């Protein structure tokens, strides 16, 4: 079975396909940054790419979002392996759709192997990771350590060198900012240092991807709370970087929603519809109204879930049909800060 799935993922390499036409922006068509807003289907790092076939040919689905762990893309120091990304691009190109990549340097589910390369666990990187006291099996990469951020930025630069000019590579996401400050490995934690390194990441993102939208998923923030998060968002606006988060949940007070509302039209905006979104608390009408009318998003990333047995939603039975039938589109106008040159 695994060999069959592998061939399915690579099969589009043999297919010549024309790219999707870009949504018509409100500003000049000559803008340098690629712009493919719309709905995307999210796959985890271990999901077979054949699951994207459910969205093939759907008019409102622009492409797929894939989550990759850092260690998958850099198995050894300075040695990068992007073959899986190439296979994803090939399949989506064959479907006339596009790819948005999210890098996970954190881990939330207690898996045995950390999400970062083994070399990052050494003394030169102050151990590289920490384990939150509330979720000791989880992992938070030490983004506040300059040497760790240096390596993450190097990965991003390598990705940009390879994929920034690819017309089917539609965006890059830095996973959520949520970081605790207590637990094993947090002894050297500094909220101010974390903030400075995140500002550094924002600036480096635009340099690595001058022609591709980059989004920061900002939610809980360990430096001055919502005020610190707002400072980070302001830097993103100035640098030509976008914003988003891991939760599309109408009516909830979510860190980052006020930032999204305040910056509609100024920067790329997107939210991920994850496990909680699918639990059945909201109808698809409510979810889509929140995305389009309340938050005025450019992107929604729908998880590949089926919660019908517990009264929730299914991607194939509920989400895709509702998105296709919904009368209001996500905001397609090009945000103003995409015209900001990399400093």
N, C-alpha and C positions, 0 to 999 in steps of 0.2 A: 504493500500500500504506500509506504514512504517513497519508493522509487517512482510510483505513478504520480504522486503529488509533486515530486521534484520535476518530472517531465511536464506536468501541467503548468508549473510556474515558469519553466524555461521555454515552452512552446511558442509564446509570442515573439521570441527572438527571430523567428522565421517569417514573421508577418510584417509587411510594410503597411503602416496605418497613418492616416492624416490626423494631426492633432485636433482637439476640440477647438472651435472658435472661442476667442476670449469674450466674456461679457462686455458689452459696449460701455466704456467708462464715461463719466461726465466730463472729464478733461481730455487733454490731447491724447490721441492714439499713439503718439511718438514717445510716451513716457517710457523710461528705461526699465523700470521694475516690472517683472511679470505680475499679472493680477488675474487670478482665477478663483473668485469667491464662490461660495455655494455650499452644498451639503457633501460630506465625506463619510465613508464607513471606516471605522477604526478596527484594526487587527492588532492583537498583542504580538510579542516577539516570537511566540511559538505557534501562532495560528497559521494554518495552511492558507496560502494566497488564493486558493480556489474559492474561498468564501466570498471574495469580491465579485464573483460572477452574479450574485443576487442583484447587484446594482448596475450591471452591464446594460447599456441602452436606455437607462432612465434619464429623462431630460433634466431633472433637478439635481442629480448626483454628479458632481464634477470629478470625483475620484476617491482614492483611498488614503487614509492616514495609517501609518505603521509606527508602532513603538519598538524601538531597538534599545537594548541595554548597551552601555558604554563598552563593556568587555567584549561584546560581539563585534564591535566595529574596530577595536584596537586590542587584539589579543596579546600583543607584546608591545613594549615601549617603542613608540614611533613606527610600528608596523601596522598598517591599516588593511582591513578586509571589508570591501564594499560589495562583494559579489551578491549578497542577499538583496541589497538595495537595487542592484542592477536587474536582478530577476523580478523584483516587484515592479520596477519601471517598465520592464519588457511586457509583463502581463497587462498592466494598465494602459500602456501604449497600444496594445492590441485591442483593448476595449475602447480606445479613443478617450481615455480618462487620464488623470494625473495623480501624483504622489505628494503627500506632505509627511515629513519625517519628524518624529518626536524622540528625543534622546532621554533615556532614563538613567540618571546617575544615582537615584534613590530607589529604595525597594520597600514595598508596603505589605508584602504577603508572607514574610518569613521563609523565603526559599533558602536552601542550603548554601548556594553559591552567591557571593555578593555581586552587585551589578557593575562593579568597576574592575579594571584589569588587575591582576595579581600584583604587578609591580607597585601599584598605588598604595598597597598595604604596608609598605616599608617605612623605615624611620625618616627617610628624606621627605616624606609627605605626612609626617606626624601620625602615621597609621592609616591615613586616608579616609576612614569611615568611623561613624559613631552609631550607637544603638540607643534609641529613645527609651527612657524609663517606662513610659506607658505602653510601648510596643517593642519590647526588647529583641524580638526576632526581626524587626524591621531594620533598615539601614538608611542612614543619612550620610551622604558624601560630605567631607569637610570643605565645603565651598569657601569657608572663611580663611583657609590656609592658602596663601598666594601660590605656592608651588603646585597645589592641586588644581587651582583655577588655571594656571599656566598650561597644564596638560590638557584640560578640558578645552581651552581656547585653541590649542594646537590641533585637537581632533576636529573642532569646528572649521578651522582654516583648511584642513585637508578635505573635509566634505565640501566646502565652498569651492575649492580648486577644481574638484571633479564635477560637481553638480550645479553650480550657480548658473552656468550657461545652458543647461539642459531644459528645453521648453516644457518637458513633462514633469520636471521637479518643481512643484508649486509652492513649497514653503518648508520652513524648519521651526520646530517648537522646542523651547527649553522647558522641561517639566516643572511642576509646581514649586513655588518658593517655600512651602511649608517646612519649617525646621524647628525642632524642639531645642531646648538648651540644657536638658538634664538627662543623665544616663551614661553608660560606659562609653568613653571616648569624647565626651563633651567637656572634659576638664579644661581644655584650651579654647573653648568657644568664646567668641566675642561678637555681639550683635553689630557693633560698629564695623568690625573687620568684615563680617558677612556682607554688610551693606556696601562697603567699598569694593569688594570683589564682584558683587552683582552689578554695580555701576560699570566696573571694568568689562564685564561680560556684555552688557548692553552696547557699549562702544565697539567692542571687538566683533560683535555680531554683524553690524552694518558693514564693517570692513571685509569680513569673510564672505558675505552675501550681498554685494552691491546691487544685484539684479533680481533678488528673490526675497519675498516677505519673510521676516522672522518674528515669532510671537513669544513673549514671556508669559508663562502661566503663573499669575500672581494671586495667591490666596493668603493664607496665614503668613505673617512676616515677623521675624524675631528682632527687628530693630525699630523701636518707636511705634510698633503696631501699625494701624491704618495710616498714620502720618508718614512712616517710613516707606510703606508701600506706595503712597502717593508720590513721594519723592522719586522713587524708582520709575514710576510711570511717567513722570514729567521728563526724566532723562530719556526714556524710550521715545517719547514724542519728538524730542529734539534730535535724536539720533536716527530717526526714520525706522524705528522698531515698533512692532505691534504688541497687543495685549490680549490676555484671555485667562482661562481657568479651567479646572477640572469638573465643574458642576453646573449643569443646566437644571435649576430647581426653582420654579416660579414661586414667588411669595416668601422666600427664605432670605434672611439677612446674611448674605455671603460677602466675605471680604473680597474686594475687587469689583463688585457690581457698580458701586458709585463711580469708580474710575471709568468703567465701561460707558456708563451713561454720560459722564462728563466729556468723553472723548470720541463720541460718535462722529464719524466723518473726518476726524483728525488723524487717526491711526488705524491699522488693521485690527479687527476685533473678532474673536472666536471663542466658543465654549465647547467643552467636551460633554456629551451626554453619556454618563457612565452608569454603573450598576444601580445607584439610587434613583436616577432619572427613570429607570425602567420598572420600578417597583409597583406602579399602579396608582400612586397618589395623585397623578395628574393625567389628564387626557392628552392625546396628541394635539388637539386644538389649543389647549392651554400652553403646552410646551412650545408650539410654533408661534403662538401669539407673543409669548415672552421673548423668544429669540428675535422676532421681526419687529414687533410694535413697541415693546418695552425697551429692550437692550439694543435694538438696531444693529444686530451682528452682521458681519460679512461671512463668517464661517460657522458651521455646526458640525461637530465630529461625533457620529452616532456609533456607540458600541455595538458589537456583534453579539447581542444577548437575546435570550428568550425566557421571560419570566411568567409565561401564561399559566403554569401550574400553580403559581401563588397569586394569581389575579393581576399580574403585571403585563408589561408590553413585550412584544416580539419584534425584532428588527424586520424580519421578512413579512410577517402577517399584519403588523400595525404601522411601524415607522415608515418603511418604504412606500406603501400605498398612500399614507397620509401626506407625506412630503410631496409626492407626485400630484396629489389632488389639491393641495393647499394653494389658495389664490394669491397670497402675498409672497413675494420673493424676499430672500435676504438682501441686504443692501449691497448693490454691485458697484456703486460709484467709487472711484479710486480715492483713498484717503489722502489728505493733503501732505502728510509727512513722508509719503513714499517718494516724493520728489527731492527729499533732503539728501545732499551728497554726503558720502562717508568722509569723516574727518580724518 
